[in-house]
Amino acid sequence: MAKQQKNKKKRKQKLLYRPVGLALGMASGAVASTLFAKAWAAIGNGDAPDAMDEEREWKEILLAAAVQGAIFAVVKAAVDRSGAVGVRRLTGTWPG
């Protein structure tokens, strides 16, 4: 019986955390985009290349994709972890 209540509580917490997670996800995307634009301005020539940009070379396109992916992954992990820690501080339980 206690296990059922614990599982029910976890499901409820996940549902309650979902809007927070969505808001944090949107915020992390905006932060990551800004960081990528600044990083690319420092290492690249002009705007970041698009994969379909015919005038750009493979190495420039792949470098931009790798830098963008790394920045987005790090920002997402930092924001997700911070959100979970914040929820635990407020509620005393981990949201996952």
N, C-alpha and C positions, 0 to 999 in steps of 0.2 A: 504494500500500500504506500509506504513512504517513497519507494522508487517511482511510483506513478506520479505522485505529487511533485517530486523533484523534476521529472521529465516535463510535466505540465508547466512548471514554473520556468524551466529553461526555454520552452517554446514561446511562452508569453514574453520573456525577456527579449528573445530574438525578434519577435514581432514589434515590440516597442522600440528596439534599437534600429530597426530597418530605416525609418525616416531620418534618423540621425546619421546613419551610414550613407544614405543617399546624399544628404546635404554636405557631408564631409567629402564625399567623392567628387561632387561638383566643384567644391572649393579647391580640392587638391588638383583637379584638372586645370583650373585657372592659374594656380600657383605654378604648376609644372610648365604650362605654356609660356608664362612670363620668364621663368628661369631658362627654358630652352632658347627662347628668343635672345636673351642676354648672352647665354653661352655661345650660341652660334655667331652672334655679332663679334664675339672675341676671337673665335677660331676660324670662321669662314669668310667668304667674300659675299657681302650683301645678304639678301634674304636666304633662308634655308631652302634647299632644293626640294622640289616635289619629285616623286618617283617617276612621273610622266614628263618631266622637263627634258626635252630632247637635247638641249644645249649643254646640259650638265653631264659630267663623267660618272661612271659607275662608282668609283671610289668616293666621290663627294656625296653622292646619294646614299651610299651604304654607311658612310661615316655619320651623316646627319641622322639617319634612322637609328644607328646604334646609340648615339648621344641622346637623342630624344627618348628612346626606350629606357635607357638607364636612368635618366632624370625622372621620367614618369613613374618608374618602378620604385625608386627611392622615396619620392614624395608621397606616393600612395601608401607605402609601408609605414612611413613616419606618421602620416595623418591617421591611418587605420589604427595603429598602435596607440597613438595619443588619445584617440576617441575611446578606445577600449579601456585605457587606464583612467580616463576621466569618468567613464560610467562606473568603473569599479570604485572609484573614490566617492561617487555620489550614492551608489546603491549598496556597495559592499560585495557585489558579485561581478564576475567576468561576463561580458555579454555574449561570448561565443559558446 
